[in-house]
Amino acid sequence: MEMIKLKPELQAQLADYAARHGQNQAAALDQVLTTYLAWERQDYEEAVEGIRRGMADVEAGRTRPAAVFLTEVRRKYGFPG
């Protein structure tokens, strides 16, 4: 098994997390990494799908001039024009 060195401050955070969750550090690290990597994968897939939808809109001609969009955003959020 390969050992991974953690920065001391990260090691301290992991120790605190493990203690608060009643786990040893290895189990806590496994849980945290599993949760984060699942979130990261979902975020990535959602981003890719959003880009695909955007490209499909462009290819289908469902676009509007940037000036129109920016005017709408300024009005909606009260930004100066």
Z-matrix of the N, CA and C atoms (Angstrom, degrees):
N
C 1 1.453
C 2 1.524 1 109.09
N 3 1.318 2 115.71 1 130.89
C 4 1.460 3 120.75 2 -179.67
C 5 1.522 4 109.88 3 -80.31
N 6 1.312 5 116.33 4 136.19
C 7 1.466 6 121.40 5 177.19
C 8 1.523 7 108.77 6 -90.66
N 9 1.298 8 115.41 7 136.90
C 10 1.462 9 121.47 8 177.28
C 11 1.519 10 107.19 9 -112.36
N 12 1.323 11 115.58 10 125.49
C 13 1.460 12 119.51 11 -179.27
C 14 1.524 13 108.84 12 -87.57
N 15 1.317 14 114.66 13 136.23
C 16 1.462 15 120.99 14 177.25
C 17 1.516 16 109.01 15 -109.75
N 18 1.315 17 116.03 16 150.45
C 19 1.459 18 120.19 17 173.49
C 20 1.527 19 107.48 18 -62.19
N 21 1.318 20 117.33 19 147.43
C 22 1.465 21 120.02 20 -177.75
C 23 1.538 22 113.57 21 -54.40
N 24 1.330 23 117.21 22 -40.70
C 25 1.465 24 119.03 23 -178.98
C 26 1.530 25 111.42 24 -67.75
N 27 1.328 26 117.25 25 -34.63
C 28 1.460 27 120.99 26 176.50
C 29 1.520 28 110.55 27 -71.02
N 30 1.310 29 116.89 28 -38.35
C 31 1.470 30 121.59 29 175.97
C 32 1.524 31 110.33 30 -60.30
N 33 1.326 32 116.65 31 -40.89
C 34 1.466 33 120.70 32 178.83
C 35 1.521 34 110.85 33 -66.07
N 36 1.317 35 117.12 34 -40.92
C 37 1.466 36 120.60 35 177.55
C 38 1.521 37 111.07 36 -63.64
N 39 1.322 38 116.04 37 -41.45
C 40 1.460 39 120.36 38 178.39
C 41 1.534 40 110.31 39 -63.90
N 42 1.309 41 117.24 40 -43.19
C 43 1.468 42 120.89 41 179.25
C 44 1.529 43 109.94 42 -61.23
N 45 1.326 44 116.89 43 -42.47
C 46 1.466 45 121.02 44 178.85
C 47 1.528 46 110.52 45 -64.24
N 48 1.339 47 116.44 46 -45.48
C 49 1.469 48 120.95 47 179.15
C 50 1.527 49 110.09 48 -59.63
N 51 1.313 50 116.27 49 -47.41
C 52 1.468 51 120.77 50 -178.81
C 53 1.529 52 110.79 51 -60.47
N 54 1.317 53 116.69 52 -43.50
C 55 1.465 54 120.25 53 -179.56
C 56 1.525 55 110.91 54 -64.23
N 57 1.344 56 116.96 55 -42.23
C 58 1.460 57 120.25 56 -179.88
C 59 1.519 58 112.61 57 -66.33
N 60 1.340 59 116.84 58 -25.42
C 61 1.465 60 121.08 59 -178.05
C 62 1.529 61 112.94 60 -104.85
N 63 1.323 62 116.10 61 8.28
C 64 1.460 63 120.28 62 177.08
C 65 1.521 64 113.27 63 62.29
N 66 1.322 65 116.40 64 37.52
C 67 1.464 66 121.12 65 -178.58
C 68 1.520 67 109.71 66 -124.39
N 69 1.328 68 114.95 67 161.62
C 70 1.454 69 117.11 68 168.20
C 71 1.529 70 107.11 69 -80.47
N 72 1.318 71 116.31 70 166.68
C 73 1.457 72 119.29 71 -173.73
C 74 1.527 73 112.90 72 -65.00
N 75 1.310 74 117.73 73 -35.57
C 76 1.467 75 120.19 74 179.69
C 77 1.525 76 110.66 75 -63.96
N 78 1.325 77 117.20 76 -44.42
C 79 1.467 78 120.94 77 179.51
C 80 1.523 79 110.60 78 -66.33
N 81 1.328 80 115.83 79 -40.65
C 82 1.465 81 119.69 80 179.46
C 83 1.525 82 110.55 81 -64.02
N 84 1.322 83 116.94 82 -43.80
C 85 1.463 84 120.22 83 179.39
C 86 1.524 85 110.91 84 -63.87
N 87 1.308 86 116.69 85 -40.62
C 88 1.469 87 120.78 86 177.81
C 89 1.527 88 110.33 87 -60.67
N 90 1.324 89 116.88 88 -45.13
C 91 1.463 90 121.26 89 -179.77
C 92 1.528 91 111.31 90 -63.42
N 93 1.327 92 115.80 91 -47.67
C 94 1.468 93 120.52 92 -178.52
C 95 1.525 94 110.93 93 -62.45
N 96 1.319 95 117.29 94 -45.55
C 97 1.463 96 120.44 95 179.61
C 98 1.522 97 111.61 96 -65.00
N 99 1.310 98 117.55 97 -41.47
C 100 1.459 99 121.26 98 178.98
C 101 1.522 100 110.35 99 -60.56
N 102 1.332 101 116.31 100 -46.44
C 103 1.467 102 121.21 101 179.77
C 104 1.521 103 110.97 102 -63.46
N 105 1.331 104 116.63 103 -47.69
C 106 1.456 105 120.00 104 -178.71
C 107 1.522 106 111.70 105 -63.43
N 108 1.321 107 117.38 106 -45.97
C 109 1.458 108 119.86 107 -177.03
C 110 1.528 109 111.72 108 -65.77
N 111 1.325 110 118.05 109 -34.09
C 112 1.470 111 120.86 110 175.35
C 113 1.524 112 109.71 111 -65.84
N 114 1.330 113 116.67 112 -43.33
C 115 1.468 114 120.52 113 177.77
C 116 1.530 115 110.55 114 -62.60
N 117 1.324 116 116.65 115 -45.51
C 118 1.460 117 121.05 116 -177.99
C 119 1.526 118 110.94 117 -62.59
N 120 1.322 119 117.72 118 -40.54
C 121 1.465 120 121.88 119 178.97
C 122 1.521 121 109.80 120 -64.06
N 123 1.329 122 117.83 121 -44.61
C 124 1.462 123 121.27 122 179.36
C 125 1.531 124 110.52 123 -64.20
N 126 1.329 125 117.14 124 -42.89
C 127 1.457 126 121.23 125 178.59
C 128 1.526 127 110.54 126 -60.50
N 129 1.317 128 116.86 127 -43.81
C 130 1.459 129 122.06 128 179.05
C 131 1.533 130 110.62 129 -61.57
N 132 1.325 131 115.99 130 -47.78
C 133 1.470 132 119.97 131 -178.52
C 134 1.526 133 111.10 132 -63.74
N 135 1.339 134 117.59 133 -38.66
C 136 1.461 135 120.45 134 177.67
C 137 1.526 136 111.13 135 -66.34
N 138 1.323 137 117.48 136 -38.33
C 139 1.458 138 120.95 137 178.23
C 140 1.522 139 110.64 138 -64.87
N 141 1.322 140 116.89 139 -45.15
C 142 1.463 141 120.87 140 179.20
C 143 1.525 142 110.10 141 -61.67
N 144 1.322 143 117.27 142 -43.13
C 145 1.466 144 120.69 143 179.46
C 146 1.522 145 110.91 144 -64.37
N 147 1.317 146 117.92 145 -39.53
C 148 1.460 147 121.37 146 177.20
C 149 1.520 148 111.59 147 -62.42
N 150 1.307 149 116.39 148 -41.22
C 151 1.469 150 120.59 149 177.73
C 152 1.522 151 109.77 150 -65.77
N 153 1.322 152 117.89 151 -42.05
C 154 1.473 153 120.70 152 177.91
C 155 1.529 154 111.00 153 -60.04
N 156 1.345 155 116.55 154 -44.55
C 157 1.466 156 119.75 155 178.87
C 158 1.522 157 110.47 156 -62.63
N 159 1.317 158 116.29 157 -42.40
C 160 1.461 159 120.25 158 178.48
C 161 1.517 160 112.11 159 -61.84
N 162 1.315 161 116.14 160 -42.98
C 163 1.474 162 119.60 161 178.30
C 164 1.525 163 110.65 162 -65.07
N 165 1.321 164 117.56 163 -39.06
C 166 1.465 165 120.94 164 177.80
C 167 1.525 166 110.18 165 -63.18
N 168 1.336 167 116.99 166 -39.81
C 169 1.465 168 120.33 167 176.88
C 170 1.523 169 111.07 168 -62.36
N 171 1.310 170 117.29 169 -43.54
C 172 1.473 171 120.84 170 179.05
C 173 1.523 172 109.95 171 -62.52
N 174 1.319 173 116.27 172 -47.70
C 175 1.468 174 120.33 173 -178.88
C 176 1.527 175 111.89 174 -62.85
N 177 1.349 176 117.53 175 -30.41
C 178 1.461 177 121.49 176 -179.64
C 179 1.526 178 112.00 177 -88.81
N 180 1.328 179 116.22 178 0.08
C 181 1.458 180 119.17 179 178.40
C 182 1.521 181 114.01 180 81.26
N 183 1.307 182 117.93 181 13.36
C 184 1.472 183 120.99 182 179.19
C 185 1.532 184 108.92 183 -87.83
N 186 1.309 185 115.30 184 72.27
C 187 1.457 186 121.45 185 -179.34
C 188 1.523 187 108.90 186 -134.15
N 189 1.330 188 115.60 187 171.06
C 190 1.459 189 121.14 188 173.82
C 191 1.517 190 107.35 189 -145.65
N 192 1.291 191 117.10 190 157.16
C 193 1.470 192 119.66 191 -178.39
C 194 1.528 193 111.38 192 -60.64
N 195 1.307 194 115.66 193 144.13
C 196 1.468 195 120.90 194 -179.73
C 197 1.519 196 111.02 195 -59.00
N 198 1.327 197 117.79 196 -36.76
C 199 1.467 198 121.14 197 -179.06
C 200 1.526 199 110.81 198 -60.89
N 201 1.324 200 117.56 199 -39.07
C 202 1.466 201 121.70 200 178.60
C 203 1.529 202 109.29 201 -65.97
N 204 1.308 203 116.90 202 -47.16
C 205 1.468 204 121.61 203 179.27
C 206 1.525 205 110.69 204 -59.30
N 207 1.322 206 117.11 205 -47.56
C 208 1.463 207 120.55 206 -177.28
C 209 1.522 208 111.57 207 -64.65
N 210 1.321 209 117.64 208 -36.91
C 211 1.462 210 121.28 209 176.04
C 212 1.528 211 110.15 210 -62.03
N 213 1.322 212 116.76 211 -44.26
C 214 1.466 213 120.87 212 178.62
C 215 1.530 214 111.27 213 -62.45
N 216 1.318 215 117.51 214 -42.41
C 217 1.467 216 121.40 215 179.95
C 218 1.529 217 110.01 216 -64.90
N 219 1.328 218 116.74 217 -43.25
C 220 1.476 219 119.73 218 179.65
C 221 1.523 220 110.63 219 -60.40
N 222 1.332 221 116.06 220 -44.27
C 223 1.465 222 119.28 221 179.47
C 224 1.535 223 111.24 222 -65.51
N 225 1.315 224 115.81 223 -45.70
C 226 1.457 225 120.09 224 -176.18
C 227 1.522 226 112.56 225 -61.66
N 228 1.325 227 116.87 226 -41.33
C 229 1.458 228 121.53 227 -175.20
C 230 1.526 229 114.27 228 -104.64
N 231 1.332 230 116.34 229 3.79
C 232 1.466 231 119.79 230 177.07
C 233 1.506 232 114.92 231 70.39
N 234 1.331 233 117.16 232 27.73
C 235 1.462 234 120.39 233 177.33
C 236 1.533 235 109.03 234 -78.26
N 237 1.316 236 116.32 235 147.75
C 238 1.470 237 118.82 236 176.95
C 239 1.524 238 110.98 237 -67.48
N 240 1.289 239 116.49 238 147.44
C 241 1.461 240 121.51 239 -177.30
C 242 1.462 241 111.51 240 -95.51
